[in-house]
Amino acid sequence: MNEIQSVIKMWRMKIFLLNLWIFVNVASSLSTKAEEMSCCSLTTGSCHNVCSQISLVKLGSDALAREDASKRFVEFCSTEKSNFWSCVNTTLTDLKKNENWVGRSCCHLVQYPICRSKCALAGDRSHLKNSCRSSDELEFYSCLEQREDAERCCNNVSNTTCRTVCHELFHKPGKQSSLKLYTSKGCFHQVPKCLKNLAESTNAENPKQYLNCCTEATTPKCLDACRKALFTSTTVREILDVLEEKCQPALPHSPLWSCFLQSTSTKSPRLPLDIGKLSCCSRAANSNCQNLCWRAFEADWEMAWSQLESDCLLSTNEIELRRCLEDADEPCEMGCSGLSYCTKFNDRPTSLFRSCSSTADNAARWEADHWARGGAIRGLGVPVRADPSCPPESLRAAACILQLRPCESRVHETQLCRADCMELMAKCVDWAAITGPYTATTMCSKLSPPHPDIPCVSLRPFMENSNESEPNLHPDQDISTPCKNNPCPESQICILQPNDIEKPYVCRPSCTLGEMSRLLVPKNIWVQIPRVDQPGCHRICQCTSKGLEKCRNLNCYTFNSCWVQDRFIAHRTDFYLDCNPCQCFEGEVTCSRKTCNEIKLLSLPCDCPAHYVPVCGRLGVTFASACLAKCTGLSANEVEFGSCSLRDPCQPNPCANGEKCLRYTRVCLSPIYKPCKQYECVPMDCNNKRISSGMAVCDRDNRQHSSSCALVKSGAVLAYRGPCLKGCSLRGPVCGINGEVYLNECAAWADKTVVDYLGTCVAVGLIGDEIVPRCGPAVECPPLNPPNCIGVTPPGACCPICGGAARIFYSRKQLDRIYYMMEDEADKDSVTLNAILTALGRQLQVAQCSLRGYVTPESDIFILIQPITAGMSSSALQLRACIAETEKLVTRISQRSPKIIAEVPLGSLTRAEIAHGHISFAICSQCSIYILIIPLFIIGIIT
């Protein structure tokens, strides 16, 4: 019986192998047929067999192959087959006609049959449209760009030999011998500038960066060949040729080949003209406007911009697109002063303007004078002139609004309120000079919001002197915006230093987001770039000293809706589940986690009790109880008892001999971040210039060290990371609003969080809308300044705090995709809470404001923006400015401004809500009572 079963198994295996052989050969024949000449279908027999073996790609790139094919057709194909011969002659003529196209030599790299056939007959890149997508044909398009670069550079070299060697330099960059050959042929007087740059530059591909892939080799022979190839070859193509010979079989899914193919696909692509504006194109309501937008800011600005402007940006249907493009050029920022003509706009430190400058001031002066002399008013679609009886102050205010462009704080739009517009039309327009069906109503439809409930800018406040200014203000209580007009050199970005009074900002190396972009990002920051080849998808690149490099495509998932309960919800739609505000974003639903009762009661998520038995989650977040940790989806083996701050990550010592373990806390936001390390290993014999963490650190004696390496060498004990801070208390310990215990207030600030109260953490605060103390007599809350300030009681915290506050929601799926693409450990920190708070802090312009935040018990991000002192010395103006900065950030996030979405990880932020309100503080001899007066913005700005 066993012998029979063995025979059956043997025959089954033979049948399986036979079927596999048939499948492989059929697939191979299909691939060949897809590549053969279409003429082959017009013949049969031996002529068809010969025809099907001739590669169309080979015919397109090789004149000798065409000559040989003609001879074989004559030998095997009857001249009576007129249709066949007519087809062959036409095809060969077409192939010869475009044989000089530089892309022909790359056609063999094409993967898809339709594209391969199209490439063989093409005469330029435009012929590939609709047949070849760059996302599918990365290797081909890389080759094509290289050939086109060579053609542009070498085309002006008149000598044939010199031109040939010039092309060779492009095909094998970095070979100095080729440059010597070029000059030895008598070409030294014809070296193009672009060729010099290429020859003198280091190899862009740097094959040694793929050494880690060699460890995936399965045999010693393959491992040795891989390493030798990486040190001797100059291009990845040469390396792959060696591997194909020494490490067969070449299977794309094998670890070795997968590593190389994934790495080689990350070569930096040609960047769009303006990445920030390109990200706006998806906002277009009309598909034609979207296509014009793609063209204008990807590569074809000269041809597409004027049409985009006339056909789309003047349309009332494209308000969102126009606003987004304006945000990329001139985002709304706080403050206006120093104007000599628009003087009524001066001294407005907390109002938002797009272009408050002396240039705009002079333009307003010219505009008002032009109108007063009978000049036409632009932008209304019909010649309009000012009535001579119009009050000069009204003309001046209108001209100043047009040029300075004050922003409404909730939508960042410069549109006149309808009542103001109608009044201006009645007083200042010469209607006798207008013909046709034009009325004040039709005119104001271009200048005012379409609906009365949409926020707008009123003309009336700018007809009077500002009431924002505070006379006789001490310099320490004033505000400043030193980075507003970027005082740094052209290639650098201005970054505020909120805790450095003597030096409020620093200039850092940066990258522009395209040749035409005004947006800058600091060095080492990652940006995300919309992909034109796959709308809705992105690639990410890092800003380096050479520009945007290390580019790689994110895993692409385009979802236009979310399935919620029993219906589809469209992308970027806001809705409610019970009492919780939610949003659909790329197929992912994010919601608040309030407990929904008919009577609004203080509570915790999942109705967890307010017991304080803290646990530390594996991502570095402390939860007040295991119930709250479970509510966020953590299992029992993903938490440890005790808060994260009271656990010592260096016990047991995770570092090697000769290394010092230092605490390096972080909160990881991607669930696949494993492990979320809370320490750093510093070699005892480290070189201060080479240590991975170059930031300054502060020790327990409040002495500053240039790096963790310098700290270790001095033998000091780490207090916190970052420079030693001023204006904060060294009294401690203190409990942060995130439930962590800190050495003192300075240590809490360094960790970008706010102190809740003095002492170790002993309680968790219930969550609600009322701004009151939440933890009873167990906690003594610090006094507020001023007592009736605008502020908030943060979720899970005990005490009210003065300042601007907002709740921010983020896409965990997007952070997962970003984390998955990061190779270096340092780059993975892009998906941490600190990275988001640091990036949001760069959005602030007021030097006296500092942004801090934490992950709430509901697993969203809560930020607070306060005066840097946050104590008794801060002024009402500083507090007002910080609240205005909070509201500005909320609007930018909600409207997905280019200032937000262009930068990793801010692009993962999907929604924001303002959380602050008014507090009243009454003091009696034995108690402190906080009473809610007016809650502000219970539900924040939601686009």
Secondary structure, DSSP 4 states (H G I P E B T S, - for coil): -HHHHHHHHHHHHHHHHHHHHHHHHHHHHHHHHHHS-GGGGG--HHHHHHHHTS-HHHHHH-HHHHHHHHHHHHHHS-TT-HHHHHHHHHHHHHHHHTTT-GGGGGGGG--SHHHHHHHHH-SSGGGGTTT--TTT-HHHHHHHHHHHHHHHHHTT--SHHHHHHHHHHHHSTT-HHHHHHHIIIIIGGG--HHHHHHHHSPPSS-GGGGHHHHTT-SSHHHHHHHHHHHHH-SSHHHHHHHHHHHS-S--TTSHHHHHHHHHHTTPPPPPPS-HHHHTTGGG-SSHHHHHHHHHHHHT-HHHHHHHHIIIIITSGGGHHHHHHHHHHHS--EE-----SS-GGG-S-TTSEES--SHHHHHHHHHHHHHHHTTPEEPSSSS-EEB-TTS-HHHHHHHHHHHHH-EE-TTT----B-HHHHHHHHHHHB-GGG--SS--HHHHHHHHS-SSTTS--B-SGGGGS--S---TT--GGGS---TTTT--S-TTEEEEE-TT-SS--EEEEEEEESSTT---EEETT-EEEEE-SSSTT-EEEEEEETTEEEEEEEPP----SEEEETTEEEETTEEEEETTEEEEEETTEEEE------SS---B-GGG-------EEETTS-EESSHHHHHHTT--GGGEEES-GGGS-TTSS--SPTTEEEEE----B--TT--S---EEEEETT--TTT-S--S-EEETTS-EESSHHHHHHHT--EEEESSPPSSS-----EEETTS-EESSHHHHHHTT--EEEESS------B-SS-S--SGGG--PPPPSSTT-EEE--TT-SS-EESEEEEEEE-HHHHHHHHHH--SHHHHGGGBHHHHHHHHHTT---TTEEEEEEE-TTSSEEEEEEESS-STT--HHHHHHHHHHHHHHHHHHHTT-HHHHTBTTGGGEEEEEE--EEEEEEE-SS-EEEEE-----SS----
